[in-house]
Amino acid sequence: MSSSKTTPKTKTKTKTKGTTRSAVRPLLICTGVALAAVTLGIVSWQATAPAEKGAAGSATAAAAPRTDTSAALQALARREAGDKLAVGRADAPVVLIEYSDFKCGYCGKFARDTEPELVKKYVENGTLRIEWRNFPIFGAESEAAARAAWAAGQQDRFATFHSAAYADGSKEKGFAEPRLLELAREAGVPDLDRFKADMAGEQAAAALKKDQEEGYRIGVTSTPSFLVNGKPIAGAQPLGAFATAIAQAEAAAKP
């Protein structure tokens, strides 16, 4: 899943550590996103890839975001106790927000290789909270998978659906409705009729739109993209990059 070339860890036209969205949004939305990003002064996500060597080479050095921008990004953490697409304490000192797409290969790599280690090391001891944002960028099947994940979450099966959908080789099977039902069964969703209704309902569409608009507003251009207490991290970076960012955020959060 990696290139032998040394490149930044988000994808532009070459295969690197992240995957850019194709031109799937209407021009009006793209224009609005650009204006919002300029208004908020959001930093470049490619410029924030940590300067750490991983399996695919070295990332570019991170540019420090402006203080006001960092605060605005940090404020995106919802910290809602009943959030079905989150794990960890609502009052954890560090919140990692993840913008991802189920058809993104690098999102799958992060979900399989890195995320479980973050949960084990940081979520379980109360240091970290992870909040997922559905950010589909590869068309209809991406959006269908995002709605399905949300629907699974309504029955407290988001995490298991997430694992099943990101399992090695899963995305190659596609995310047509029969496959989504198969994943729901695999994830242990108890009421499949409710799952189908929720997946097609207005609440799922509204939740997806909210996540997408948030990502576009702050200038997310690739998946996976992350915020760690407001600090952007682009691409499926090695575990060490996240460990460093979490340690720094935890230290900064102490009174």
C-alpha positions as CSV (number, residue, x, y, z in Angstrom):
1,M,0.0,0.0,0.0
2,S,3.0,2.3,-0.1
3,S,5.3,3.9,-2.6
4,S,9.0,3.4,-2.8
5,K,9.4,7.2,-3.4
6,T,9.9,9.7,-0.6
7,T,6.8,11.8,-0.7
8,P,4.5,13.7,1.6
9,K,2.1,11.4,3.3
10,T,-1.1,12.7,1.7
11,K,-2.0,11.8,-1.8
12,T,-2.2,14.2,-4.7
13,K,-1.7,12.4,-7.9
14,T,0.7,9.7,-6.7
15,K,0.2,6.8,-4.2
16,T,1.3,8.1,-0.8
17,K,-0.1,7.8,2.7
18,G,-3.5,9.4,2.1
19,T,-6.1,9.5,-0.6
20,T,-7.5,12.7,-2.1
21,R,-11.1,13.1,-2.9
22,S,-12.0,13.1,-6.6
23,A,-14.0,15.9,-8.1
24,V,-17.3,14.6,-6.8
25,R,-18.8,17.7,-5.1
26,P,-20.7,20.4,-7.0
27,L,-18.9,23.5,-7.8
28,L,-21.1,25.6,-5.5
29,I,-20.2,23.5,-2.5
30,C,-16.5,23.5,-3.4
31,T,-16.6,27.3,-3.7
32,G,-18.3,27.6,-0.3
33,V,-15.7,25.3,1.3
34,A,-12.9,27.3,-0.1
35,L,-14.4,30.6,1.2
36,A,-14.9,29.0,4.6
37,A,-11.4,27.7,4.8
38,V,-10.0,31.1,3.9
39,T,-12.2,32.8,6.5
40,L,-11.1,30.4,9.2
41,G,-7.5,30.6,8.2
42,I,-7.0,26.9,8.4
43,V,-3.5,25.6,7.9
44,S,-2.5,23.3,5.0
45,W,-3.0,19.6,5.9
46,Q,-0.1,18.5,3.8
47,A,2.2,20.8,5.7
48,T,1.3,19.1,8.9
49,A,2.5,15.6,8.1
50,P,5.0,14.7,10.9
51,A,8.7,14.5,9.9
52,E,8.9,10.9,10.9
53,K,10.0,8.0,8.7
54,G,7.6,5.2,8.3
55,A,7.0,2.2,6.0
56,A,6.5,4.4,3.0
57,G,9.3,7.0,3.5
58,S,9.6,10.3,5.1
59,A,7.0,13.0,5.6
60,T,7.6,16.7,5.2
61,A,8.2,18.8,8.3
62,A,5.2,20.1,10.1
63,A,4.4,23.8,10.0
64,A,3.1,25.1,13.3
65,P,-0.5,26.3,13.0
66,R,-1.5,29.8,14.2
67,T,-2.7,29.9,17.8
68,D,-6.2,31.0,16.8
69,T,-6.5,28.4,14.2
70,S,-5.4,25.7,16.6
71,A,-8.0,26.8,19.1
72,A,-10.7,26.7,16.4
73,L,-9.7,23.2,15.4
74,Q,-9.6,22.0,19.0
75,A,-13.1,23.3,19.5
76,L,-14.4,20.8,16.9
77,A,-14.2,18.0,19.5
78,R,-17.8,17.3,20.3
79,R,-17.3,15.4,23.6
80,E,-20.9,14.2,23.6
81,A,-21.4,11.4,26.2
82,G,-23.9,9.7,23.9
83,D,-21.9,9.9,20.7
84,K,-22.3,6.6,18.9
85,L,-19.3,7.2,16.7
86,A,-16.8,7.7,19.5
87,V,-14.9,5.7,22.1
88,G,-13.3,7.0,25.3
89,R,-14.2,9.3,28.1
90,A,-16.0,12.5,27.1
91,D,-13.6,14.4,29.5
92,A,-10.4,12.7,28.3
93,P,-7.5,15.3,28.1
94,V,-6.8,14.4,24.4
95,V,-9.4,14.0,21.6
96,L,-8.4,12.5,18.2
97,I,-10.8,13.3,15.4
98,E,-10.6,11.1,12.4
99,Y,-12.0,11.9,8.9
100,S,-12.1,8.7,6.9
101,D,-13.7,6.9,4.0
102,F,-14.5,3.1,4.0
103,K,-13.2,2.8,0.5
104,C,-9.9,4.4,1.4
105,G,-7.1,1.9,1.5
106,Y,-5.0,4.0,3.8
107,C,-7.9,4.5,6.2
108,G,-8.1,0.7,6.3
109,K,-4.4,0.4,7.1
110,F,-4.7,2.9,9.9
111,A,-7.8,1.1,11.3
112,R,-6.1,-2.3,11.2
113,D,-2.5,-1.4,12.2
114,T,-2.6,1.7,14.4
115,E,-6.0,2.4,15.8
116,P,-6.3,-0.7,17.9
117,E,-2.9,0.2,19.5
118,L,-4.1,3.7,20.3
119,V,-7.3,2.2,21.9
120,K,-5.3,-0.2,24.0
121,K,-2.6,2.2,25.1
122,Y,-4.5,5.5,25.5
123,V,-8.3,5.1,25.3
124,E,-8.4,2.4,27.9
125,N,-6.4,4.4,30.5
126,G,-8.6,7.5,30.0
127,T,-6.0,9.6,28.2
128,L,-7.6,9.6,24.7
129,R,-11.0,9.9,23.1
130,I,-11.5,9.0,19.4
131,E,-14.3,10.6,17.5
132,W,-14.9,9.4,14.0
133,R,-16.2,11.6,11.2
134,N,-17.6,10.0,8.1
135,F,-15.9,11.7,5.1
136,P,-16.8,9.7,2.0
137,I,-15.0,10.9,-1.1
138,F,-15.3,8.1,-3.6
139,G,-18.9,8.4,-4.7
140,A,-22.1,6.4,-4.0
141,E,-20.7,3.3,-2.3
142,S,-18.6,5.4,0.0
143,E,-21.6,7.3,1.1
144,A,-23.7,4.2,1.5
145,A,-21.0,2.6,3.7
146,A,-20.9,5.8,5.8
147,R,-24.7,5.7,6.3
148,A,-24.5,2.0,7.1
149,A,-21.8,2.7,9.8
150,W,-24.0,5.4,11.3
151,A,-26.9,3.0,11.3
152,A,-24.9,0.3,13.0
153,G,-23.9,2.9,15.6
154,Q,-27.6,3.4,16.5
155,Q,-27.5,-0.2,17.8
156,D,-24.2,0.3,19.5
157,R,-22.3,-1.6,16.8
158,F,-20.3,1.1,15.1
159,A,-17.0,-0.2,16.3
160,T,-17.6,-3.7,15.2
161,F,-19.0,-2.6,11.9
162,H,-16.0,-0.3,11.5
163,S,-13.6,-3.2,12.1
164,A,-15.5,-5.5,9.6
165,A,-15.7,-2.9,6.9
166,Y,-12.0,-2.1,7.2
167,A,-10.9,-5.7,7.4
168,D,-8.1,-6.7,5.0
169,G,-9.7,-7.3,1.6
170,S,-13.1,-5.9,2.6
171,K,-13.2,-2.8,0.4
172,E,-12.5,-4.9,-2.7
173,K,-15.9,-6.6,-2.2
174,G,-17.6,-3.2,-2.6
175,F,-20.3,-1.7,-0.5
176,A,-23.5,-2.4,-2.3
177,E,-26.6,-3.0,-0.1
178,P,-26.3,-6.8,0.1
179,R,-22.7,-6.4,1.2
180,L,-23.6,-3.8,3.8
181,L,-26.2,-6.2,5.2
182,E,-23.5,-8.9,5.3
183,L,-21.2,-6.6,7.2
184,A,-24.0,-5.7,9.6
185,R,-24.6,-9.4,10.4
186,E,-20.8,-9.8,10.8
187,A,-20.8,-6.9,13.2
188,G,-23.6,-8.3,15.3
189,V,-26.2,-5.7,14.5
190,P,-29.3,-7.2,16.3
191,D,-32.1,-5.7,14.3
192,L,-31.4,-5.7,10.6
193,D,-34.8,-4.3,9.6
194,R,-34.1,-1.3,11.8
195,F,-30.6,-1.1,10.4
196,K,-31.9,-0.9,6.8
197,A,-34.5,1.8,7.8
198,D,-31.9,3.8,9.6
199,M,-29.4,3.5,6.8
200,A,-31.9,5.0,4.3
201,G,-33.4,7.5,6.7
202,E,-33.1,11.3,7.0
203,Q,-31.1,11.2,10.2
204,A,-28.3,9.2,8.6
205,A,-28.2,11.7,5.7
206,A,-28.1,14.6,8.1
207,A,-25.4,13.1,10.2
208,L,-23.3,12.4,7.1
209,K,-23.8,15.9,5.8
210,K,-22.7,17.4,9.2
211,D,-19.5,15.4,9.2
212,Q,-18.7,16.2,5.5
213,E,-19.4,19.9,5.9
214,E,-17.2,20.1,9.0
215,G,-14.3,18.5,7.0
216,Y,-14.8,20.7,4.0
217,R,-15.0,23.8,6.2
218,I,-11.6,23.2,7.8
219,G,-9.9,22.3,4.5
220,V,-9.7,18.5,4.7
221,T,-8.5,17.3,1.3
222,S,-7.5,13.7,1.9
223,T,-8.3,10.6,3.9
224,P,-7.4,9.7,6.5
225,S,-7.0,13.1,8.1
226,F,-6.8,13.7,11.9
227,L,-6.9,16.3,14.5
228,V,-5.2,15.7,17.9
229,N,-6.4,18.4,20.2
230,G,-6.5,20.7,17.2
231,K,-3.2,19.7,15.7
232,P,-3.6,18.4,12.1
233,I,-2.0,15.1,11.1
234,A,-2.3,14.0,7.5
235,G,-2.3,10.4,6.4
236,A,-1.9,7.0,7.9
237,Q,1.2,7.9,9.9
238,P,3.2,5.4,12.0
239,L,2.1,4.8,15.5
240,G,5.0,6.8,16.8
241,A,3.7,10.0,15.1
242,F,0.4,9.7,17.0
243,A,2.1,8.7,20.3
244,T,4.2,11.9,20.0
245,A,1.2,14.1,19.2
246,I,-0.9,12.6,22.0
247,A,1.9,13.0,24.6
248,Q,2.4,16.7,23.5
249,A,-1.4,17.3,23.7
250,E,-1.7,15.7,27.1
251,A,1.2,17.8,28.5
252,A,-0.3,21.0,27.1
253,A,-3.7,20.1,28.6
254,K,-2.4,19.9,32.1
255,P,-3.2,22.9,34.3
